[in-house]
Amino acid sequence: MTTTMLYTKINNLPPSMVKEVDDLVEFLITKRKKEKIKERIFGCAKGLIVMHDDFDAPLEDFKEYIQ
């Protein structure tokens, strides 16, 4: 749909519905501003996660279930 087609459709609406279209457009603009995602940088979490040597070791709490 082109902008001209959309403009024509909006012009054929009654004034109360034009206000609803305006409200919807404002909502979408506001929503988009909130959704902006920062560009991800490779390796930005380096050093924040630690994997201990005993990660795969059985937990004490589950010894009775492990045979």
C-alpha positions, 0 to 999 in steps of 0.5 A: 500500500502506498502512502497516497492510497493510505491518505485517500482512505483516511480522507474518506473516513468520518472525523471521529474515525480520523481521530482514532487513526491518529491515536493509533499512529501516535501509539505505534510511534511511542511503541517503536521508540520503546522497542529500540534495541542497542546494537550488540557488541560481540564479547560485551559479557566477557568475564561476567559468567563463571563456570566452576570446575565442579559444574557437572558434579552431582549435587548433595541434595540429589544423592538419594535419587542417583544410583 
